[in-house]
Amino acid sequence: MDNPVRSCLACGQEDDHPRHVVVIPPDMAEVPWHFDCHAAITNCESCTVVVKTAKGKTGEDLRTHIMTKKG
């Protein structure tokens, strides 16, 4: 499966790593953040959990970690 290459709002890096995509009103624009960037800059609760449980994983390793965790 091909994953979209996007920029992270915080660091500006362009890659296909997993993102927390936040929707911003009023125009409902989508803003993609790397999980670690979003946790560090905004203290996003859900991103902080992902970062802590992933123990430094990024890219495809992080995607696998997220996809194999039970809710």
A tleap script that builds the chain and sets N, CA, C and O, in Angstrom:
source leaprc.protein.ff14SB
mol = sequence {
  NMET ASP ASN PRO VAL ARG SER CYS LEU ALA
  CYS GLY GLN GLU ASP ASP HIE PRO ARG HIE
  VAL VAL VAL ILE PRO PRO ASP MET ALA GLU
  VAL PRO TRP HIE PHE ASP CYS HIE ALA ALA
  ILE THR ASN CYS GLU SER CYS THR VAL VAL
  VAL LYS THR ALA LYS GLY LYS THR GLY GLU
  ASP LEU ARG THR HIE ILE MET THR LYS LYS
  CGLY
}
set mol.1.N position { 0.848 -1.178 0.000 }
set mol.1.CA position { 0.000 0.000 0.000 }
set mol.1.C position { 0.888 1.235 0.000 }
set mol.1.O position { 1.811 1.342 0.808 }
set mol.2.N position { 0.615 2.155 -0.895 }
set mol.2.CA position { 1.354 3.408 -0.944 }
set mol.2.C position { 0.734 4.392 0.029 }
set mol.2.O position { -0.480 4.596 0.038 }
set mol.3.N position { 1.580 4.999 0.845 }
set mol.3.CA position { 1.126 5.998 1.797 }
set mol.3.C position { 1.492 7.370 1.263 }
set mol.3.O position { 2.550 7.540 0.657 }
set mol.4.N position { 0.615 8.362 1.484 }
set mol.4.CA position { 0.881 9.690 0.926 }
set mol.4.C position { 2.105 10.341 1.570 }
set mol.4.O position { 2.326 10.217 2.774 }
set mol.5.N position { 2.883 11.024 0.764 }
set mol.5.CA position { 4.001 11.821 1.257 }
set mol.5.C position { 3.441 13.199 1.593 }
set mol.5.O position { 2.846 13.873 0.752 }
set mol.6.N position { 3.649 13.597 2.848 }
set mol.6.CA position { 3.135 14.892 3.305 }
set mol.6.C position { 4.200 15.585 4.139 }
set mol.6.O position { 5.152 14.960 4.607 }
set mol.7.N position { 4.020 16.879 4.314 }
set mol.7.CA position { 4.900 17.661 5.192 }
set mol.7.C position { 4.310 17.661 6.592 }
set mol.7.O position { 3.092 17.638 6.768 }
set mol.8.N position { 5.191 17.687 7.583 }
set mol.8.CA position { 4.763 17.850 8.971 }
set mol.8.C position { 4.720 19.341 9.261 }
set mol.8.O position { 5.663 20.061 8.934 }
set mol.9.N position { 3.650 19.812 9.866 }
set mol.9.CA position { 3.506 21.229 10.178 }
set mol.9.C position { 4.659 21.716 11.054 }
set mol.9.O position { 5.134 22.839 10.879 }
set mol.10.N position { 5.109 20.895 11.982 }
set mol.10.CA position { 6.127 21.323 12.941 }
set mol.10.C position { 7.535 21.330 12.355 }
set mol.10.O position { 8.218 22.353 12.395 }
set mol.11.N position { 7.965 20.215 11.819 }
set mol.11.CA position { 9.364 20.102 11.393 }
set mol.11.C position { 9.562 20.329 9.896 }
set mol.11.O position { 10.687 20.545 9.447 }
set mol.12.N position { 8.480 20.281 9.123 }
set mol.12.CA position { 8.569 20.518 7.693 }
set mol.12.C position { 9.090 19.345 6.880 }
set mol.12.O position { 9.161 19.425 5.654 }
set mol.13.N position { 9.456 18.253 7.550 }
set mol.13.CA position { 9.974 17.083 6.836 }
set mol.13.C position { 8.876 16.464 5.988 }
set mol.13.O position { 7.738 16.321 6.434 }
set mol.14.N position { 9.227 16.098 4.759 }
set mol.14.CA position { 8.284 15.436 3.857 }
set mol.14.C position { 8.612 13.955 3.804 }
set mol.14.O position { 9.715 13.565 3.419 }
set mol.15.N position { 7.634 13.123 4.198 }
set mol.15.CA position { 7.806 11.676 4.171 }
set mol.15.C position { 6.437 11.025 4.253 }
set mol.15.O position { 5.410 11.702 4.292 }
set mol.16.N position { 6.443 9.689 4.278 }
set mol.16.CA position { 5.166 8.971 4.362 }
set mol.16.C position { 4.960 8.370 5.750 }
set mol.16.O position { 4.166 7.442 5.908 }
set mol.17.N position { 5.662 8.887 6.754 }
set mol.17.CA position { 5.517 8.384 8.114 }
set mol.17.C position { 4.104 8.647 8.636 }
set mol.17.O position { 3.426 9.562 8.169 }
set mol.18.N position { 3.666 7.847 9.599 }
set mol.18.CA position { 2.328 8.055 10.165 }
set mol.18.C position { 2.179 9.457 10.747 }
set mol.18.O position { 3.131 10.032 11.275 }
set mol.19.N position { 0.989 9.982 10.642 }
set mol.19.CA position { 0.697 11.343 11.098 }
set mol.19.C position { -0.585 11.370 11.928 }
set mol.19.O position { -1.458 10.513 11.788 }
set mol.20.N position { -0.669 12.369 12.788 }
set mol.20.CA position { -1.938 12.747 13.404 }
set mol.20.C position { -2.410 13.916 12.561 }
set mol.20.O position { -1.793 14.981 12.565 }
set mol.21.N position { -3.500 13.720 11.842 }
set mol.21.CA position { -4.026 14.770 10.976 }
set mol.21.C position { -5.156 15.470 11.728 }
set mol.21.O position { -6.177 14.866 12.057 }
set mol.22.N position { -4.945 16.758 11.987 }
set mol.22.CA position { -5.897 17.570 12.730 }
set mol.22.C position { -6.688 18.408 11.733 }
set mol.22.O position { -6.115 18.975 10.802 }
set mol.23.N position { -7.996 18.485 11.925 }
set mol.23.CA position { -8.861 19.280 11.058 }
set mol.23.C position { -9.142 20.607 11.757 }
set mol.23.O position { -9.606 20.638 12.897 }
set mol.24.N position { -8.854 21.701 11.055 }
set mol.24.CA position { -8.973 23.044 11.616 }
set mol.24.C position { -10.162 23.780 11.000 }
set mol.24.O position { -10.208 23.987 9.787 }
set mol.25.N position { -11.142 24.181 11.855 }
set mol.25.CA position { -12.240 24.996 11.349 }
set mol.25.C position { -11.731 26.406 11.045 }
set mol.25.O position { -10.650 26.732 11.535 }
set mol.26.N position { -12.385 27.248 10.305 }
set mol.26.CA position { -13.726 27.016 9.762 }
set mol.26.C position { -13.729 26.320 8.403 }
set mol.26.O position { -14.764 25.821 7.964 }
set mol.27.N position { -12.561 26.285 7.730 }
set mol.27.CA position { -12.553 25.697 6.383 }
set mol.27.C position { -12.250 24.204 6.379 }
set mol.27.O position { -12.179 23.588 5.316 }
set mol.28.N position { -12.068 23.609 7.579 }
set mol.28.CA position { -11.831 22.179 7.742 }
set mol.28.C position { -10.553 21.720 7.037 }
set mol.28.O position { -10.485 20.618 6.493 }
set mol.29.N position { -9.548 22.587 7.060 }
set mol.29.CA position { -8.251 22.249 6.477 }
set mol.29.C position { -7.598 21.138 7.292 }
set mol.29.O position { -7.704 21.121 8.519 }
set mol.30.N position { -6.928 20.218 6.618 }
set mol.30.CA position { -6.227 19.128 7.292 }
set mol.30.C position { -4.779 19.531 7.531 }
set mol.30.O position { -4.080 19.962 6.614 }
set mol.31.N position { -4.338 19.383 8.782 }
set mol.31.CA position { -2.973 19.736 9.171 }
set mol.31.C position { -2.276 18.479 9.691 }
set mol.31.O position { -2.623 17.980 10.762 }
set mol.32.N position { -1.296 17.962 8.944 }
set mol.32.CA position { -0.604 16.740 9.373 }
set mol.32.C position { 0.599 17.029 10.276 }
set mol.32.O position { 1.391 17.935 10.017 }
set mol.33.N position { 0.710 16.233 11.343 }
set mol.33.CA position { 1.831 16.319 12.281 }
set mol.33.C position { 2.426 14.926 12.458 }
set mol.33.O position { 1.682 13.947 12.513 }
set mol.34.N position { 3.762 14.813 12.548 }
set mol.34.CA position { 4.350 13.572 13.044 }
set mol.34.C position { 3.866 13.415 14.485 }
set mol.34.O position { 3.669 14.410 15.182 }
set mol.35.N position { 3.677 12.201 14.928 }
set mol.35.CA position { 3.200 11.983 16.291 }
set mol.35.C position { 4.144 12.602 17.323 }
set mol.35.O position { 3.695 13.243 18.273 }
set mol.36.N position { 5.461 12.408 17.133 }
set mol.36.CA position { 6.397 12.960 18.115 }
set mol.36.C position { 6.429 14.483 18.093 }
set mol.36.O position { 6.560 15.109 19.144 }
set mol.37.N position { 6.312 15.082 16.926 }
set mol.37.CA position { 6.277 16.542 16.827 }
set mol.37.C position { 5.031 17.100 17.516 }
set mol.37.O position { 5.115 18.075 18.262 }
set mol.38.N position { 3.884 16.483 17.265 }
set mol.38.CA position { 2.628 16.966 17.848 }
set mol.38.C position { 2.646 16.816 19.363 }
set mol.38.O position { 2.186 17.705 20.080 }
set mol.39.N position { 3.173 15.701 19.855 }
set mol.39.CA position { 3.260 15.492 21.303 }
set mol.39.C position { 4.170 16.539 21.938 }
set mol.39.O position { 3.833 17.102 22.980 }
set mol.40.N position { 5.308 16.801 21.328 }
set mol.40.CA position { 6.283 17.734 21.897 }
set mol.40.C position { 5.801 19.180 21.881 }
set mol.40.O position { 6.044 19.928 22.828 }
set mol.41.N position { 5.122 19.572 20.813 }
set mol.41.CA position { 4.756 20.981 20.667 }
set mol.41.C position { 3.424 21.323 21.316 }
set mol.41.O position { 3.276 22.401 21.893 }
set mol.42.N position { 2.444 20.410 21.229 }
set mol.42.CA position { 1.103 20.746 21.726 }
set mol.42.C position { 0.670 19.916 22.934 }
set mol.42.O position { -0.405 20.142 23.490 }
set mol.43.N position { 1.502 18.958 23.338 }
set mol.43.CA position { 1.114 18.031 24.416 }
set mol.43.C position { -0.141 17.239 24.073 }
set mol.43.O position { -0.919 16.897 24.964 }
set mol.44.N position { -0.346 16.945 22.794 }
set mol.44.CA position { -1.494 16.162 22.360 }
set mol.44.C position { -1.513 14.845 23.136 }
set mol.44.O position { -0.544 14.086 23.120 }
set mol.45.N position { -2.620 14.592 23.806 }
set mol.45.CA position { -2.735 13.405 24.656 }
set mol.45.C position { -2.565 12.104 23.875 }
set mol.45.O position { -1.816 11.222 24.295 }
set mol.46.N position { -3.252 11.982 22.750 }
set mol.46.CA position { -3.181 10.731 21.994 }
set mol.46.C position { -1.801 10.545 21.367 }
set mol.46.O position { -1.306 9.419 21.316 }
set mol.47.N position { -1.170 11.605 20.895 }
set mol.47.CA position { 0.168 11.484 20.321 }
set mol.47.C position { 1.194 11.128 21.391 }
set mol.47.O position { 2.129 10.372 21.128 }
set mol.48.N position { 1.027 11.662 22.581 }
set mol.48.CA position { 1.937 11.352 23.690 }
set mol.48.C position { 1.890 9.866 24.010 }
set mol.48.O position { 2.927 9.255 24.268 }
set mol.49.N position { 0.701 9.278 23.996 }
set mol.49.CA position { 0.564 7.835 24.241 }
set mol.49.C position { 1.269 7.041 23.149 }
set mol.49.O position { 1.984 6.082 23.440 }
set mol.50.N position { 1.074 7.432 21.902 }
set mol.50.CA position { 1.715 6.731 20.786 }
set mol.50.C position { 3.234 6.801 20.929 }
set mol.50.O position { 3.916 5.787 20.784 }
set mol.51.N position { 3.765 7.984 21.211 }
set mol.51.CA position { 5.208 8.167 21.328 }
set mol.51.C position { 5.772 7.319 22.464 }
set mol.51.O position { 6.805 6.669 22.303 }
set mol.52.N position { 5.097 7.324 23.610 }
set mol.52.CA position { 5.582 6.552 24.759 }
set mol.52.C position { 5.572 5.054 24.481 }
set mol.52.O position { 6.534 4.358 24.809 }
set mol.53.N position { 4.507 4.556 23.887 }
set mol.53.CA position { 4.417 3.112 23.644 }
set mol.53.C position { 5.298 2.669 22.480 }
set mol.53.O position { 5.708 1.509 22.427 }
set mol.54.N position { 5.596 3.571 21.548 }
set mol.54.CA position { 6.417 3.215 20.379 }
set mol.54.C position { 7.911 3.183 20.697 }
set mol.54.O position { 8.690 2.599 19.945 }
set mol.55.N position { 8.308 3.795 21.786 }
set mol.55.CA position { 9.707 3.754 22.247 }
set mol.55.C position { 10.710 4.103 21.142 }
set mol.55.O position { 11.665 3.364 20.901 }
set mol.56.N position { 10.478 5.235 20.477 }
set mol.56.CA position { 11.437 5.733 19.496 }
set mol.56.C position { 11.256 5.246 18.077 }
set mol.56.O position { 12.019 5.633 17.192 }
set mol.57.N position { 10.274 4.415 17.840 }
set mol.57.CA position { 10.058 3.913 16.478 }
set mol.57.C position { 9.591 5.061 15.575 }
set mol.57.O position { 8.854 5.946 16.010 }
set mol.58.N position { 10.029 5.032 14.316 }
set mol.58.CA position { 9.591 5.999 13.312 }
set mol.58.C position { 9.324 5.268 12.011 }
set mol.58.O position { 9.617 4.079 11.879 }
set mol.59.N position { 8.768 5.989 11.056 }
set mol.59.CA position { 8.567 5.440 9.717 }
set mol.59.C position { 7.764 4.155 9.691 }
set mol.59.O position { 6.726 4.041 10.342 }
set mol.60.N position { 8.260 3.182 8.927 }
set mol.60.CA position { 7.544 1.912 8.759 }
set mol.60.C position { 7.448 1.146 10.075 }
set mol.60.O position { 6.464 0.446 10.315 }
set mol.61.N position { 8.464 1.274 10.927 }
set mol.61.CA position { 8.411 0.608 12.238 }
set mol.61.C position { 7.287 1.188 13.100 }
set mol.61.O position { 6.594 0.448 13.798 }
set mol.62.N position { 7.107 2.503 13.052 }
set mol.62.CA position { 6.017 3.127 13.810 }
set mol.62.C position { 4.667 2.708 13.240 }
set mol.62.O position { 3.735 2.421 13.992 }
set mol.63.N position { 4.562 2.671 11.917 }
set mol.63.CA position { 3.305 2.245 11.278 }
set mol.63.C position { 2.939 0.830 11.731 }
set mol.63.O position { 1.789 0.565 12.082 }
set mol.64.N position { 3.915 -0.074 11.723 }
set mol.64.CA position { 3.673 -1.449 12.168 }
set mol.64.C position { 3.260 -1.478 13.618 }
set mol.64.O position { 2.330 -2.198 13.982 }
set mol.65.N position { 3.929 -0.712 14.453 }
set mol.65.CA position { 3.587 -0.626 15.884 }
set mol.65.C position { 2.129 -0.189 16.053 }
set mol.65.O position { 1.384 -0.810 16.810 }
set mol.66.N position { 1.723 0.856 15.366 }
set mol.66.CA position { 0.348 1.378 15.474 }
set mol.66.C position { -0.661 0.347 14.976 }
set mol.66.O position { -1.698 0.135 15.605 }
set mol.67.N position { -0.362 -0.288 13.858 }
set mol.67.CA position { -1.307 -1.223 13.244 }
set mol.67.C position { -1.454 -2.526 14.034 }
set mol.67.O position { -2.470 -3.208 13.897 }
set mol.68.N position { -0.479 -2.883 14.847 }
set mol.68.CA position { -0.549 -4.147 15.563 }
set mol.68.C position { -1.008 -3.999 17.007 }
set mol.68.O position { -1.171 -5.001 17.704 }
set mol.69.N position { -1.219 -2.776 17.467 }
set mol.69.CA position { -1.698 -2.564 18.841 }
set mol.69.C position { -3.206 -2.736 18.893 }
set mol.69.O position { -3.926 -2.312 17.989 }
set mol.70.N position { -3.663 -3.350 19.943 }
set mol.70.CA position { -5.108 -3.532 20.172 }
set mol.70.C position { -5.631 -2.316 20.935 }
set mol.70.O position { -5.016 -1.862 21.900 }
set mol.71.N position { -6.776 -1.795 20.487 }
set mol.71.CA position { -7.384 -0.608 21.084 }
set mol.71.C position { -7.758 -0.779 22.470 }
set mol.71.O position { -8.281 0.149 23.087 }
savepdb mol mol.pdb
quit
